[in-house]
Amino acid sequence: MPHPRPWTVVETRDVQDCDVFQVQRTLTRSPHGGEAVPFWRIEAADWVNVVPVTSAGEIVMVRQWRHGSRDVTLEIPGGIVDPGEAPAAAALRELREETGYAGGRLVAIGEVNPNPALFANRVHSYAAHGVERVGEVDNHGHEETVVELVPLADLDRRLRAGEIRHALVVAALHWFRLAEAGS
């Protein structure tokens, strides 16, 4: 089966630094020739999320306000991989900060691009089995999370009901289900 050919990048220019991501304008030429056309690209650090499961079979989730949707969402812990930090270390850090839970066995379960039409980064998803509450939530500055324990037996119902609607969380939960089915 033939594959589409790559386009040729003619020029890339940084347009805006938005702290957590940078916007670029790229002039790109089709493999079929013709004039270069502009496309917009978002450069961001990689992200992580983690499906933390207690020994009682509950997923440790968080409710938090999201400025984009202007709504409180139900999600798994996650965030930005800091410069020089390994994704697995970031997953453990985000788990501890956002939930107060830690420990267990961390396993990589999948990786996706959040939207290849715009984003250049990756989201690394993990499962953490056997996590325990070790302290209080330790959010820094610009976020507030409230922990909610969701029984594994109730996960599919909540997904179907639209209670969990963050696309990257849904993707991680899909990776989680695939990993669980394969074990």
N, CA, C and O of each residue as an XYZ file, in Angstrom:
732
protein
N       0.846     -1.172      0.000
C       0.000      0.000      0.000
C       0.896      1.242      0.000
O       1.809      1.334      0.821
N       0.660      2.182     -0.888
C       1.490      3.396     -0.928
C       1.222      4.289      0.281
O       0.116      4.332      0.820
N       2.264      4.992      0.682
C       2.147      5.931      1.803
C       2.283      7.353      1.280
O       2.970      7.589      0.286
N       1.622      8.314      1.954
C       1.840      9.709      1.574
C       3.310     10.080      1.758
O       3.970      9.594      2.676
N       3.804     10.923      0.898
C       5.195     11.370      1.007
C       5.293     12.573      1.949
O       4.338     13.340      2.074
N       6.437     12.741      2.607
C       6.603     13.890      3.495
C       6.638     15.206      2.716
O       7.036     15.252      1.552
N       6.220     16.246      3.377
C       6.297     17.591      2.821
C       7.657     18.177      3.170
O       8.277     17.742      4.140
N       8.129     19.141      2.416
C       9.427     19.770      2.648
C       9.231     21.047      3.462
O       8.480     21.942      3.076
N       9.927     21.108      4.601
C       9.872     22.319      5.424
C      10.809     23.341      4.796
O      12.004     23.090      4.638
N      10.256     24.488      4.444
C      11.023     25.564      3.816
C      11.551     26.521      4.870
O      12.692     26.978      4.792
N      10.719     26.821      5.853
C      11.100     27.799      6.881
C      10.227     27.598      8.108
O       9.032     27.330      7.989
N      10.822     27.728      9.285
C      10.075     27.690     10.540
C      10.419     28.943     11.335
O      11.584     29.317     11.470
N       9.382     29.574     11.851
C       9.560     30.796     12.630
C       8.758     30.694     13.922
O       7.571     30.369     13.900
N       9.425     30.980     15.071
C       8.707     31.023     16.339
C       7.820     32.261     16.345
O       8.267     33.361     16.019
N       6.563     32.070     16.717
C       5.584     33.152     16.690
C       5.233     33.625     18.096
O       5.116     34.826     18.339
N       5.063     32.677     19.027
C       4.623     33.046     20.369
C       5.143     32.049     21.390
O       5.073     30.839     21.176
N       5.671     32.561     22.514
C       6.064     31.726     23.637
C       4.964     31.843     24.686
O       4.753     32.914     25.256
N       4.273     30.753     24.934
C       3.138     30.742     25.867
C       3.482     29.996     27.152
O       2.599     29.377     27.747
N       4.712     30.033     27.590
C       5.233     29.369     28.788
C       5.203     27.840     28.681
O       6.264     27.216     28.674
N       4.026     27.223     28.600
C       3.952     25.771     28.574
C       4.022     25.208     27.156
O       4.124     23.994     26.979
N       3.969     26.069     26.157
C       4.171     25.650     24.773
C       4.588     26.852     23.941
O       4.417     27.999     24.353
N       5.141     26.571     22.753
C       5.544     27.614     21.822
C       4.805     27.371     20.505
O       4.645     26.229     20.074
N       4.356     28.457     19.875
C       3.666     28.359     18.590
C       4.658     28.700     17.493
O       5.385     29.689     17.582
N       4.682     27.870     16.454
C       5.551     28.086     15.303
C       4.714     28.206     14.032
O       3.677     27.560     13.885
N       5.187     29.039     13.132
C       4.599     29.127     11.785
C       5.627     28.503     10.849
O       6.776     28.939     10.790
N       5.199     27.480     10.124
C       6.095     26.750      9.231
C       5.592     26.855      7.801
O       4.427     26.578      7.516
N       6.487     27.259      6.905
C       6.166     27.214      5.482
C       6.599     25.852      4.970
O       7.748     25.446      5.147
N       5.668     25.147      4.330
C       5.910     23.782      3.901
C       5.427     23.587      2.470
O       4.377     24.094      2.077
N       6.212     22.847      1.706
C       5.876     22.589      0.301
C       5.434     21.136      0.132
O       6.069     20.215      0.646
N       4.345     20.953     -0.589
C       3.807     19.634     -0.893
C       4.810     18.839     -1.716
O       5.578     19.427     -2.477
N       4.820     17.511     -1.580
C       5.705     16.688     -2.417
C       5.326     16.763     -3.903
O       6.084     16.318     -4.765
N       4.172     17.316     -4.187
C       3.733     17.473     -5.576
C       4.195     18.804     -6.166
O       3.900     19.115     -7.320
N       4.926     19.590     -5.365
C       5.442     20.876     -5.835
C       4.490     22.016     -5.545
O       3.538     21.874     -4.778
N       4.757     23.118     -6.155
C       3.924     24.294     -5.951
C       4.480     25.211     -4.889
O       5.586     25.018     -4.384
N       3.697     26.204     -4.566
C       4.093     27.234     -3.614
C       4.049     26.685     -2.187
O       3.187     25.874     -1.851
N       4.988     27.138     -1.354
C       4.986     26.750      0.052
C       3.796     27.419      0.747
O       3.487     28.583      0.494
N       3.137     26.659      1.627
C       1.970     27.167      2.345
C       2.236     27.139      3.844
O       2.993     26.293      4.321
N       1.613     28.068      4.606
C       1.861     28.118      6.052
C       1.033     27.090      6.823
O      -0.129     26.834      6.508
N       1.662     26.517      7.828
C       1.000     25.647      8.797
C       1.448     26.092     10.185
O       2.517     26.681     10.346
N       0.626     25.807     11.175
C       0.929     26.175     12.554
C       1.255     24.907     13.324
O       0.631     23.862     13.142
N       2.258     25.032     14.195
C       2.737     23.879     14.952
C       2.945     24.303     16.396
O       3.405     25.413     16.663
N       2.610     23.426     17.319
C       2.796     23.708     18.739
C       3.909     22.813     19.267
O       3.808     21.586     19.232
N       4.969     23.442     19.756
C       6.082     22.742     20.396
C       5.836     22.757     21.899
O       5.637     23.818     22.491
N       5.850     21.595     22.506
C       5.658     21.488     23.953
C       6.535     20.365     24.476
O       6.926     19.462     23.736
N       6.835     20.437     25.762
C       7.544     19.325     26.399
C       6.641     18.109     26.374
O       5.423     18.239     26.252
N       7.224     16.933     26.488
C       6.409     15.728     26.592
C       5.570     15.780     27.863
O       5.914     16.462     28.829
N       4.475     15.054     27.839
C       3.574     14.956     28.978
C       3.530     13.508     29.443
O       3.934     12.596     28.720
N       3.031     13.309     30.667
C       2.810     11.971     31.214
C       1.426     11.907     31.840
O       0.859     12.925     32.235
N       0.899     10.705     31.922
C      -0.227     10.445     32.801
C      -0.061      9.036     33.343
O       0.658      8.213     32.778
N      -0.746      8.777     34.458
C      -0.555      7.498     35.138
C      -1.895      7.006     35.664
O      -2.671      7.764     36.247
N      -2.152      5.701     35.444
C      -3.345      5.037     35.970
C      -2.916      4.347     37.269
O      -2.385      3.237     37.237
N      -3.147      5.005     38.414
C      -2.732      4.420     39.689
C      -3.842      3.538     40.259
O      -4.992      3.965     40.369
N      -3.486      2.304     40.620
C      -4.469      1.345     41.115
C      -4.058      0.891     42.516
O      -2.923      0.473     42.742
N      -5.000      0.982     43.446
C      -4.741      0.542     44.814
C      -4.861     -0.984     44.897
O      -5.379     -1.620     43.979
N      -4.382     -1.560     45.992
C      -4.506     -3.007     46.183
C      -5.970     -3.420     46.350
O      -6.297     -4.599     46.212
N      -6.856     -2.461     46.646
C      -8.295     -2.734     46.763
C      -8.998     -2.667     45.410
O     -10.215     -2.839     45.336
N      -8.233     -2.416     44.325
C      -8.828     -2.392     42.999
C      -9.537     -1.097     42.657
O     -10.548     -1.102     41.955
N      -9.009      0.011     43.152
C      -9.572      1.325     42.847
C      -8.564      2.155     42.070
O      -7.370      2.132     42.370
N      -9.039      2.883     41.077
C      -8.169      3.815     40.359
C      -8.200      5.138     41.107
O      -9.270      5.662     41.417
N      -7.022      5.671     41.393
C      -6.913      6.958     42.071
C      -7.020      8.040     40.999
O      -6.115      8.220     40.185
N      -8.149      8.758     41.016
C      -8.392      9.797     40.020
C      -8.483     11.148     40.715
O      -8.560     11.228     41.941
N      -8.473     12.203     39.919
C      -8.582     13.551     40.475
C      -9.664     14.333     39.748
O      -9.885     14.173     38.548
N     -10.319     15.172     40.507
C     -11.219     16.167     39.926
C     -10.468     17.487     39.983
O      -9.851     17.829     40.992
N     -10.533     18.228     38.867
C      -9.864     19.522     38.845
C     -10.518     20.437     37.818
O     -11.132     19.982     36.853
N     -10.371     21.734     38.049
C     -10.873     22.752     37.125
C      -9.952     22.810     35.928
O      -8.729     22.828     36.073
N     -10.544     22.839     34.732
C      -9.777     22.983     33.507
C     -10.197     24.270     32.818
O     -11.370     24.478     32.508
N      -9.217     25.123     32.586
C      -9.498     26.442     32.008
C      -9.969     26.366     30.566
O     -10.778     27.190     30.139
N      -9.474     25.384     29.801
C      -9.885     25.262     28.404
C     -11.362     24.961     28.264
O     -12.067     25.620     27.499
N     -11.834     23.963     29.003
C     -13.251     23.578     28.925
C     -14.114     24.363     29.904
O     -15.342     24.320     29.844
N     -13.448     25.085     30.811
C     -14.151     25.841     31.860
C     -15.115     24.941     32.618
O     -16.301     25.229     32.777
N     -14.533     23.826     33.080
C     -15.329     22.809     33.733
C     -14.438     22.009     34.679
O     -13.216     21.988     34.530
N     -15.065     21.353     35.652
C     -14.354     20.419     36.511
C     -14.400     19.061     35.831
O     -15.467     18.594     35.432
N     -13.240     18.427     35.699
C     -13.140     17.151     35.005
C     -12.696     16.051     35.962
O     -12.130     16.317     37.022
N     -12.964     14.812     35.564
C     -12.473     13.642     36.289
C     -11.364     13.035     35.442
O     -11.598     12.641     34.300
N     -10.143     12.958     36.003
C      -8.962     12.546     35.252
C      -8.071     11.657     36.099
O      -8.276     11.502     37.303
N      -7.081     11.081     35.444
C      -5.985     10.442     36.158
C      -4.890     11.497     36.334
O      -4.880     12.483     35.597
N      -3.975     11.322     37.280
C      -2.915     12.297     37.457
C      -1.999     12.366     36.236
O      -1.782     11.368     35.550
N      -1.471     13.549     35.981
C      -0.558     13.716     34.857
C      -0.050     15.133     34.776
O      -0.490     16.013     35.516
N       0.884     15.346     33.867
C       1.425     16.690     33.695
C       2.630     16.701     32.775
O       2.871     15.765     32.013
N       3.373     17.782     32.868
C       4.514     18.039     31.999
C       5.765     17.345     32.532
O       6.015     17.330     33.737
N       6.545     16.772     31.617
C       7.864     16.227     31.960
C       8.818     17.417     32.053
O       9.006     18.146     31.079
N       9.415     17.607     33.218
C      10.344     18.717     33.416
C      11.639     18.491     32.634
O      11.993     17.348     32.345
N      12.357     19.580     32.284
C      13.633     19.431     31.567
C      14.585     18.514     32.333
O      14.797     18.687     33.533
N      15.156     17.534     31.624
C      16.097     16.606     32.228
C      15.458     15.471     33.012
O      16.165     14.601     33.521
N      14.141     15.464     33.120
C      13.431     14.444     33.891
C      13.002     13.303     32.963
O      12.551     13.550     31.844
N      13.137     12.089     33.413
C      12.645     10.942     32.653
C      11.124     10.878     32.782
O      10.582     11.223     33.832
N      10.431     10.443     31.732
C       8.974     10.356     31.823
C       8.473      9.526     33.012
O       7.497      9.912     33.654
N       9.115      8.406     33.314
C       8.681      7.580     34.449
C       8.789      8.351     35.760
O       7.905      8.257     36.611
N       9.865      9.108     35.925
C      10.033      9.921     37.135
C       8.961     11.008     37.207
O       8.446     11.307     38.284
N       8.628     11.594     36.060
C       7.575     12.611     36.030
C       6.232     12.010     36.418
O       5.451     12.642     37.130
N       5.957     10.789     35.954
C       4.695     10.129     36.293
C       4.592      9.919     37.803
O       3.542     10.177     38.393
N       5.664      9.457     38.427
C       5.664      9.249     39.873
C       5.524     10.571     40.627
O       4.825     10.645     41.637
N       6.190     11.605     40.134
C       6.099     12.931     40.768
C       4.674     13.472     40.687
O       4.121     13.926     41.688
N       4.080     13.422     39.489
C       2.715     13.921     39.310
C       1.725     13.129     40.164
O       0.812     13.709     40.752
N       1.901     11.814     40.233
C       1.045     10.978     41.075
C       1.090     11.449     42.519
O       0.049     11.642     43.146
N       2.284     11.634     43.042
C       2.453     12.048     44.444
C       1.884     13.445     44.684
O       1.162     13.664     45.657
N       2.211     14.402     43.787
C       1.762     15.780     43.977
C       0.248     15.909     43.915
O      -0.359     16.559     44.765
N      -0.362     15.291     42.910
C      -1.787     15.508     42.659
C      -2.708     14.654     43.517
O      -3.884     14.979     43.675
N      -2.181     13.555     44.079
C      -3.056     12.639     44.815
C      -2.614     12.335     46.241
O      -3.445     11.953     47.064
N      -1.337     12.492     46.555
C      -0.832     12.053     47.852
C      -0.551     10.558     47.889
O      -0.230     10.014     48.945
N      -0.670      9.880     46.732
C      -0.416      8.442     46.638
C       0.965      8.210     46.018
O       1.468      9.036     45.257
N       1.566      7.061     46.365
C       2.883      6.700     45.830
C       3.066      5.201     45.976
O       2.182      4.482     46.442
N       4.247      4.754     45.562
C       4.608      3.353     45.702
C       4.070      2.521     44.562
O       3.682      3.039     43.515
N       4.056      1.242     44.783
C       3.545      0.334     43.765
C       4.560      0.056     42.674
O       5.719      0.464     42.750
N       4.088     -0.653     41.653
C       4.939     -1.054     40.526
C       4.515     -0.250     39.302
O       3.375     -0.348     38.849
N       5.442      0.548     38.773
C       5.171      1.404     37.611
C       5.517      0.659     36.333
O       6.599      0.086     36.205
N       4.564      0.675     35.370
C       4.743     -0.017     34.100
C       4.330      0.916     32.971
O       3.250      1.505     33.015
N       5.190      1.056     31.953
C       4.826      1.835     30.764
C       3.763      1.056     30.001
O       3.923     -0.138     29.752
N       2.658      1.743     29.624
C       1.568      1.045     28.930
C       1.282      1.598     27.540
O       0.576      0.953     26.765
N       1.806      2.767     27.202
C       1.549      3.295     25.866
C       2.054      4.710     25.696
O       2.472      5.365     26.651
N       2.005      5.166     24.459
C       2.506      6.496     24.114
C       1.715      6.987     22.901
O       1.509      6.242     21.943
N       1.279      8.231     22.950
C       0.536      8.818     21.824
C       1.009     10.243     21.567
O       1.647     10.868     22.414
N       0.682     10.736     20.385
C       0.835     12.155     20.079
C      -0.538     12.768     20.348
O      -1.536     12.246     19.851
N      -0.627     13.865     21.122
C      -1.935     14.401     21.486
C      -2.775     14.856     20.297
O      -4.001     14.758     20.344
N      -2.157     15.341     19.253
C      -2.857     15.726     18.020
C      -1.792     16.011     16.973
O      -1.249     17.115     16.942
N      -1.475     15.038     16.107
C      -0.381     15.197     15.153
C      -0.571     16.329     14.148
O       0.387     16.741     13.494
N      -1.784     16.832     14.019
C      -2.014     17.968     13.123
C      -1.386     19.237     13.670
O      -1.042     20.140     12.907
N      -1.233     19.314     14.996
C      -0.724     20.537     15.622
C       0.462     20.331     16.554
O       1.373     21.159     16.581
N       0.467     19.249     17.313
C       1.448     19.080     18.380
C       2.648     18.248     17.940
O       2.515     17.322     17.139
N       3.821     18.588     18.473
C       5.050     17.858     18.182
C       5.431     16.904     19.311
O       6.334     16.086     19.138
N       4.769     16.990     20.451
C       5.195     16.222     21.628
C       4.478     14.885     21.744
O       3.634     14.541     20.916
N       4.833     14.135     22.793
C       4.267     12.817     23.082
C       3.674     12.817     24.485
O       4.060     13.610     25.343
N       2.731     11.912     24.694
C       2.179     11.659     26.021
C       2.535     10.217     26.374
O       2.144      9.281     25.677
N       3.276     10.053     27.455
C       3.711      8.739     27.930
C       2.743      8.293     29.019
O       2.562      8.996     30.013
N       2.121      7.134     28.838
C       1.148      6.636     29.812
C       1.726      5.460     30.591
O       2.430      4.607     30.050
N       1.403      5.448     31.870
C       1.886      4.414     32.791
C       0.727      3.877     33.616
O      -0.303      4.533     33.772
N       0.914      2.683     34.136
C       0.051      2.129     35.179
C       0.928      1.966     36.412
O       2.103      1.614     36.309
N       0.351      2.222     37.567
C       1.060      2.014     38.837
C       0.175      1.122     39.694
O      -0.876      1.553     40.169
N       0.597     -0.113     39.890
C      -0.196     -1.103     40.623
C       0.240     -1.151     42.080
O       1.434     -1.200     42.376
N      -0.730     -1.136     42.988
C      -0.431     -1.249     44.412
C      -0.047      0.055     45.075
O       0.718      0.055     46.039
N      -0.567      1.173     44.575
C      -0.231      2.466     45.186
C      -0.940      2.601     46.536
O      -1.978      1.984     46.776
N      -0.358      3.415     47.401
C      -0.925      3.675     48.728
C      -0.866      5.153     49.022
O       0.001      5.864     48.516
N      -1.792      5.614     49.843
C      -1.777      7.016     50.263
C      -0.620      7.193     51.246
O      -0.526      6.488     52.251
N       0.261      8.152     50.934
C       1.432      8.388     51.775
C       1.450      9.794     52.355
O       2.305     10.109     53.182
N       0.524     10.638     51.935
C       0.507     12.004     52.440
C      -0.626     12.792     51.820
O      -1.535     12.245     51.195
N      -0.538     14.090     52.016
C      -1.557     14.998     51.495
C      -1.249     15.357     50.048
O      -0.121     15.197     49.581
N      -2.256     15.841     49.354
C      -2.065     16.392     48.014
C      -1.106     17.566     48.139
O      -1.197     18.338     49.094
N      -0.181     17.714     47.182
C       0.854     18.744     47.250
C       0.916     19.514     45.928
O       1.966     19.585     45.291
N      -0.221     20.089     45.525
C      -0.246     20.871     44.288
C       0.569     22.144     44.448
O       0.703     22.686     45.546
N       1.105     22.603     43.339
C       1.912     23.818     43.356
C       1.216     24.908     42.556
O       1.013     24.770     41.350
N       0.856     25.983     43.227
C       0.440     27.207     42.564
C      -0.830     27.228     41.756
O      -1.841     27.761     42.214
N      -0.809     26.665     40.568
C      -1.872     26.930     39.611
C      -2.840     25.776     39.400
O      -3.559     25.755     38.401
N      -2.874     24.826     40.312
C      -3.856     23.757     40.178
C      -4.342     23.320     41.543
O      -3.660     23.474     42.557
N      -5.542     22.771     41.534
C      -6.144     22.226     42.740
C      -6.802     20.910     42.341
O      -7.648     20.876     41.448
N      -6.410     19.836     43.004
C      -6.989     18.530     42.697
C      -7.636     17.948     43.940
O      -7.161     18.129     45.061
N      -8.732     17.244     43.707
C      -9.426     16.520     44.768
C      -9.464     15.059     44.351
O      -9.906     14.734     43.249
N      -9.005     14.183     45.223
C      -8.892     12.759     44.917
C     -10.264     12.095     44.943
O     -11.097     12.373     45.806
N     -10.473     11.212     43.974
C     -11.668     10.373     43.930
C     -11.228      8.960     43.573
O     -10.564      8.749     42.558
N     -11.598      7.999     44.402
C     -11.273      6.602     44.153
C     -12.404      5.979     43.337
O     -13.563      5.997     43.750
N     -12.051      5.429     42.175
C     -13.042      4.840     41.270
C     -12.792      3.337     41.196
O     -11.725      2.910     40.755
N     -13.763      2.530     41.623
C     -13.588      1.082     41.527
C     -13.371      0.658     40.067
O     -14.054      1.145     39.166
N     -12.426     -0.240     39.847
C     -12.182     -0.741     38.488
C     -13.471     -1.262     37.850
O     -13.676     -1.109     36.646
N     -14.321     -1.865     38.644
C     -15.580     -2.415     38.128
C     -16.520     -1.326     37.617
O     -17.445     -1.621     36.860
N     -16.303     -0.088     38.011
C     -17.179      1.020     37.616
C     -16.590      1.864     36.481
O     -17.241      2.784     35.986
N     -15.372      1.554     36.076
C     -14.665      2.388     35.099
C     -15.382      2.454     33.750
O     -15.605      3.547     33.229
N     -15.740      1.325     33.185
C     -16.374      1.325     31.864
C     -17.697      2.097     31.871
O     -17.993      2.823     30.923
N     -18.484      1.946     32.925
C     -19.740      2.680     33.017
C     -19.498      4.184     33.015
O     -20.209      4.933     32.344
N     -18.501      4.619     33.762
C     -18.191      6.051     33.826
C     -17.687      6.581     32.486
O     -17.997      7.707     32.098
N     -16.911      5.764     31.788
C     -16.462      6.165     30.452
C     -17.647      6.297     29.496
O     -17.767      7.297     28.788
N     -18.518      5.293     29.476
C     -19.683      5.335     28.584
C     -20.620      6.485     28.929
O     -21.234      7.073     28.039
N     -20.732      6.801     30.189
C     -21.627      7.876     30.627
C     -21.039      9.261     30.344
O     -21.719     10.270     30.531
N     -19.786      9.317     29.897
C     -19.155     10.603     29.607
C     -18.639     11.323     30.836
O     -18.342     12.516     30.772
N     -18.525     10.616     31.961
C     -17.989     11.246     33.175
C     -16.485     11.486     33.048
O     -15.930     12.378     33.689
N     -15.839     10.676     32.212
C     -14.410     10.832     31.936
C     -14.325     11.185     30.461
O     -14.606     10.348     29.604
N     -13.932     12.437     30.156
C     -13.983     12.883     28.765
C     -12.704     13.561     28.265
O     -12.673     14.063     27.142
N     -11.681     13.580     29.065
C     -10.382     14.104     28.636
C      -9.779     13.065     27.680
O      -9.527     11.929     28.081
N      -9.552     13.449     26.430
C      -9.134     12.496     25.396
C      -7.856     11.745     25.776
O      -7.753     10.547     25.514
N      -6.894     12.416     26.379
C      -5.636     11.748     26.718
C      -5.815     10.780     27.888
O      -5.086      9.794     27.998
N      -6.772     11.058     28.749
C      -7.099     10.144     29.839
C      -7.805      8.914     29.275
O      -7.507      7.785     29.666
N      -8.738      9.138     28.358
C      -9.430      8.014     27.721
C      -8.415      7.124     26.992
O      -8.503      5.898     27.057
N      -7.458      7.741     26.302
C      -6.415      6.961     25.615
C      -5.606      6.144     26.619
O      -5.341      4.965     26.380
N      -5.211      6.748     27.732
C      -4.432      6.021     28.743
C      -5.241      4.878     29.339
O      -4.700      3.800     29.585
N      -6.527      5.101     29.574
C      -7.368      4.037     30.117
C      -7.536      2.904     29.102
O      -7.652      1.739     29.483
N      -7.549      3.243     27.823
C      -7.572      2.209     26.783
C      -6.276      1.397     26.815
O      -6.309      0.167     26.783
N      -5.122      2.098     26.880
C      -3.833      1.394     27.003
C      -3.841      0.496     28.231
O      -3.363     -0.638     28.193
N      -4.396      1.028     29.332
C      -4.465      0.269     30.593
C      -5.270     -1.007     30.412
O      -4.835     -2.078     30.835
N      -6.431     -0.907     29.793
C      -7.280     -2.083     29.561
C      -6.563     -3.103     28.668
O      -6.630     -4.306     28.919
N      -5.878     -2.620     27.629
C      -5.116     -3.531     26.757
C      -4.003     -4.232     27.532
O      -3.782     -5.431     27.361
N      -3.303     -3.481     28.384
C      -2.218     -4.073     29.187
C      -2.774     -5.100     30.155
O      -2.168     -6.154     30.347
N      -3.920     -4.816     30.770
C      -4.532     -5.738     31.714
C      -4.996     -7.017     31.007
O      -4.888     -8.111     31.560
N      -5.507     -6.874     29.797
C      -5.979     -8.034     29.036
C      -4.821     -8.917     28.597
O      -4.974    -10.128     28.443
N      -3.655     -8.295     28.396
C      -2.478     -9.051     27.942
C      -1.715     -9.719     29.055
O      -0.825    -10.528     28.796
N      -2.050     -9.395     30.309
C      -1.274     -9.976     31.428
C      -1.878    -11.230     31.966
O      -1.338    -11.824     32.900
